[in-house]
Amino acid sequence: MVTKSKPVRIFAADDRALEALTRLRGQSRAGVIHEALSDYVRAHRDELSQLYTETQQALAAGDVDQLARVSAGARRSEVDAIMATIPAYQ
């Protein structure tokens, strides 16, 4: 697979795990990240599909309010996922 140099920021705590996975799997960092991203998309396919459909419908209708609601909902999910990783909020 063709790679492209693009900096990807990861949490400092994940760097050791990423390095360990690259050694254990005999893959590059790009390969491990690609596999993880593919797994994420497969695991969240229904949610992503629904978000895409709602976005398309709002755009087709020219409904700016609905587009904002769909976007806010996606951001809220991201914030919830990040907050769940912080020990004080679990």
C-alpha contacts under 8 A as a table, 3 or more apart, distances in Angstrom:
res1	aa1	res2	aa2	distance
3	T	30	A	7.63
10	I	14	D	6.58
10	I	15	D	6.98
11	F	14	D	5.28
11	F	15	D	6.81
12	A	15	D	5.40
12	A	16	R	7.92
13	A	16	R	6.59
13	A	17	A	7.63
14	D	17	A	5.19
14	D	18	L	6.06
15	D	18	L	5.06
15	D	19	E	6.17
16	R	19	E	5.12
16	R	20	A	6.13
17	A	20	A	5.03
17	A	21	L	6.12
18	L	21	L	5.11
18	L	22	T	6.23
18	L	29	R	6.97
18	L	32	V	7.55
19	E	22	T	5.14
19	E	23	R	6.42
19	E	29	R	7.35
20	A	23	R	5.25
20	A	24	L	6.09
21	L	24	L	5.03
21	L	25	R	5.78
21	L	26	G	7.91
21	L	27	Q	7.80
21	L	32	V	7.22
22	T	25	R	5.38
22	T	26	G	5.52
22	T	27	Q	4.86
22	T	28	S	5.64
22	T	29	R	5.99
22	T	32	V	6.60
23	R	26	G	5.10
23	R	27	Q	6.86
24	L	27	Q	7.97
27	Q	30	A	7.87
27	Q	31	G	5.65
27	Q	32	V	6.40
28	S	31	G	5.02
28	S	32	V	6.41
29	R	32	V	5.24
29	R	33	I	6.15
30	A	33	I	5.16
30	A	34	H	5.92
31	G	34	H	5.03
31	G	35	E	6.15
32	V	35	E	5.19
32	V	36	A	6.21
33	I	36	A	5.04
33	I	37	L	6.05
34	H	37	L	5.13
34	H	38	S	6.11
35	E	38	S	5.09
35	E	39	D	6.15
36	A	39	D	5.07
36	A	40	Y	6.14
37	L	40	Y	5.00
37	L	41	V	6.24
38	S	41	V	5.21
38	S	42	R	6.26
39	D	42	R	5.15
39	D	43	A	6.06
40	Y	43	A	5.08
40	Y	44	H	6.10
41	V	44	H	5.22
41	V	45	R	5.53
41	V	48	L	7.83
42	R	45	R	5.10
44	H	47	E	5.41
44	H	48	L	6.10
45	R	48	L	5.20
45	R	49	S	5.93
46	D	49	S	5.06
46	D	50	Q	6.14
47	E	50	Q	5.20
47	E	51	L	6.25
48	L	51	L	5.09
48	L	52	Y	6.09
49	S	52	Y	5.08
49	S	53	T	6.13
50	Q	53	T	5.09
50	Q	54	E	6.14
51	L	54	E	5.18
51	L	55	T	6.09
51	L	70	V	7.04
51	L	74	A	7.65
52	Y	55	T	5.10
52	Y	56	Q	6.14
53	T	56	Q	5.12
53	T	57	Q	6.17
54	E	57	Q	5.15
54	E	58	A	6.17
54	E	67	L	7.93
54	E	70	V	6.83
55	T	58	A	5.20
55	T	59	L	6.14
55	T	67	L	6.11
55	T	70	V	6.59
56	Q	59	L	5.13
56	Q	60	A	6.01
57	Q	60	A	5.10
57	Q	61	A	6.11
58	A	61	A	5.20
58	A	62	G	5.95
58	A	63	D	5.01
58	A	64	V	6.96
58	A	66	Q	5.79
58	A	67	L	5.33
59	L	62	G	4.96
59	L	63	D	6.34
59	L	64	V	7.55
59	L	67	L	6.93
60	A	63	D	7.77
63	D	66	Q	5.43
63	D	67	L	6.26
64	V	67	L	4.97
64	V	68	A	6.15
65	D	68	A	5.13
65	D	69	R	6.30
66	Q	69	R	4.95
66	Q	70	V	6.14
67	L	70	V	5.17
67	L	71	S	6.11
68	A	71	S	5.06
68	A	72	A	5.98
69	R	72	A	5.07
69	R	73	G	6.10
70	V	73	G	5.17
70	V	74	A	6.41
71	S	74	A	5.22
71	S	75	R	6.34
72	A	75	R	5.07
72	A	76	R	6.04
73	G	76	R	5.01
73	G	77	S	6.34
74	A	77	S	5.21
74	A	78	E	6.43
75	R	78	E	5.01
75	R	79	V	6.22
76	R	79	V	5.12
76	R	80	D	6.12
77	S	80	D	5.07
77	S	81	A	6.15
78	E	81	A	5.14
78	E	82	I	6.26
79	V	82	I	5.13
79	V	83	M	6.02
80	D	83	M	5.09
80	D	84	A	6.11
81	A	84	A	5.21
81	A	85	T	6.87
82	I	85	T	5.45
82	I	86	I	7.09
83	M	86	I	5.34
83	M	89	Y	6.39
83	M	90	Q	7.84
84	A	87	P	7.47
84	A	89	Y	6.36
84	A	90	Q	5.70
85	T	89	Y	7.83
85	T	90	Q	7.32
86	I	89	Y	5.65
86	I	90	Q	6.66
87	P	90	Q	5.39
